[in-house]
Amino acid sequence: MTFNPAILLDNWRDLLDGLVLTLLIWVVGTVLGLAIGLVVATLQLFTNRWVAAPLTFYVALMRGTPFLIQLFVIYYGGPSFGLDLSPLTAGICGLALYGGAYFAEIFRAGFVSVSPGQIEAARMMGIGRLDIVRHVQLPQMLVIILPALANMTVLLSKETAVLSVITVNELTSVVQSIGSTTFAFAETLLFLALVYWALLEIVTAAARRLEKRVGRFMLRAQG
């Protein structure tokens, strides 16, 4: 068979629906993952070991096991524990929990990268621990960890493709269905690869621009 890109135009509505669902899963899963990661990192660093220990175990477990296995446990194993989730909900929750563990390590590394001298100076001025985190550590470490956050965000966009195995009708699932029906695997898979490449470039460009703006803001604040 010859290369026929017209197949993509014939199925543009299905492809668009799959792309929109992929973007929705990616954005919601990433935002939830960022929130989980920030909370976990904060609790690990600023609470006692009885709170930090199970959170450290969560991070190690999620980072040490494949996302596919985690997804199977949540979706197929969940009903055994009274957790009966729809494929879409299970996919978003799985992506958020998986990403949250990695984001937690990024935030933790960012927190400890702030100079201890600045923290001690803030304490001597009578600033409380929470205010030190919000006004001293958080602004500075965000500049440092922006590249790592952007990289993890890109990786999560690729992990959305795994959700097709639990029947989430995202872009990868749609592309596989069209390819199986029309045997146009070259056209559909090339389209899929280009979409993920475009997402990577958009996130990378946005992160670089944000990094420059935050860097300029920090310089003005220090001046």
JOZITA-V418798 format. One record per backbone hydrogen bond with DSSP energy under -0.5 kcal/mol. CO is the residue of the C=O (numbers start at 1). NH is the residue of the N-H. E is the energy in kcal/mol with one decimal. If there is no record, write none. Layout:
# JOZITA-V418798
<<CO,NH,E> <CO,NH,E>>
This chain:
# JOZITA-V418798
<<4,7,-1.6> <5,8,-1.3> <5,9,-1.0> <6,10,-2.3> <7,11,-1.1> <9,12,-1.2> <11,15,-2.2> <12,16,-2.5> <13,17,-2.4> <14,18,-2.3> <15,19,-2.3> <16,20,-2.7> <17,21,-2.1> <18,22,-2.2> <18,171,-1.0> <19,23,-2.6> <20,24,-2.3> <21,25,-2.6> <22,26,-2.5> <23,27,-2.8> <24,28,-2.5> <25,29,-2.5> <26,30,-2.4> <27,31,-2.6> <28,32,-2.5> <29,33,-2.2> <30,34,-2.6> <31,35,-2.1> <32,36,-2.8> <33,37,-2.9> <34,38,-2.4> <35,39,-2.2> <36,40,-2.8> <37,41,-2.5> <38,42,-2.2> <39,43,-2.5> <40,44,-2.4> <41,45,-1.9> <42,46,-2.3> <43,47,-0.9> <48,51,-1.0> <48,52,-2.3> <49,53,-2.5> <50,54,-0.5> <51,55,-1.0> <52,56,-2.5> <53,57,-2.1> <54,58,-2.2> <55,59,-2.3> <56,60,-2.4> <57,61,-2.7> <58,62,-2.6> <59,63,-2.1> <60,64,-1.4> <61,65,-0.6> <66,70,-1.9> <67,71,-2.4> <68,72,-2.2> <69,73,-2.4> <70,74,-2.3> <71,75,-2.7> <72,76,-2.2> <72,77,-1.5> <77,80,-1.0> <78,81,-2.2> <78,83,-2.8> <79,82,-1.4> <82,84,-0.8> <83,85,-0.9> <86,90,-2.9> <87,91,-2.3> <88,92,-2.4> <89,93,-2.7> <90,94,-2.6> <91,95,-2.4> <92,96,-2.5> <93,97,-2.6> <94,98,-2.4> <95,99,-2.8> <96,100,-2.6> <97,101,-1.3> <98,102,-1.1> <99,103,-3.0> <100,104,-2.3> <101,105,-1.5> <102,106,-1.9> <103,107,-3.0> <104,108,-2.7> <105,109,-2.3> <106,110,-2.0> <107,111,-2.7> <108,112,-2.1> <109,113,-0.8> <110,114,-0.5> <111,114,-1.2> <115,118,-0.9> <115,119,-1.3> <116,120,-2.6> <117,121,-2.3> <118,122,-2.1> <119,123,-2.0> <120,124,-2.2> <121,125,-1.2> <122,127,-2.2> <123,126,-1.7> <128,132,-2.1> <129,133,-2.1> <130,134,-2.4> <131,135,-3.0> <132,136,-2.0> <132,137,-2.4> <133,138,-2.8> <136,140,-0.9> <137,141,-2.8> <138,142,-1.7> <139,143,-0.9> <140,144,-1.1> <141,145,-2.4> <142,146,-1.0> <145,149,-2.7> <146,150,-2.6> <147,151,-2.3> <148,152,-2.3> <149,153,-2.2> <150,154,-2.1> <151,155,-2.1> <152,156,-2.1> <153,157,-1.5> <154,158,-1.4> <155,159,-1.7> <156,160,-0.9> <158,161,-1.5> <159,162,-1.5> <160,163,-1.1> <161,164,-1.3> <162,165,-2.0> <163,166,-1.3> <163,168,-1.7> <164,167,-1.5> <167,169,-0.5> <168,170,-1.8> <170,174,-2.3> <171,175,-2.8> <172,176,-2.4> <173,177,-2.1> <174,178,-2.6> <175,179,-2.6> <176,180,-2.3> <177,181,-1.7> <178,182,-2.7> <179,183,-2.1> <183,185,-1.1> <184,188,-2.0> <185,189,-2.4> <186,190,-1.9> <187,191,-2.0> <188,192,-2.2> <189,193,-2.4> <190,194,-2.3> <191,195,-2.1> <192,196,-2.1> <193,197,-2.1> <194,198,-2.4> <195,199,-2.2> <196,200,-2.1> <197,201,-2.3> <198,202,-2.4> <199,203,-2.4> <200,204,-2.5> <201,205,-2.5> <202,206,-2.4> <203,207,-2.6> <204,208,-2.2> <205,209,-2.1> <206,210,-2.5> <207,211,-2.6> <208,212,-1.9> <209,213,-2.1> <210,214,-2.7> <211,215,-2.2> <212,216,-2.3> <213,217,-2.1> <214,218,-2.5> <215,219,-2.0> <216,220,-2.2> <217,221,-2.3> <218,222,-2.2> <219,223,-1.8>>
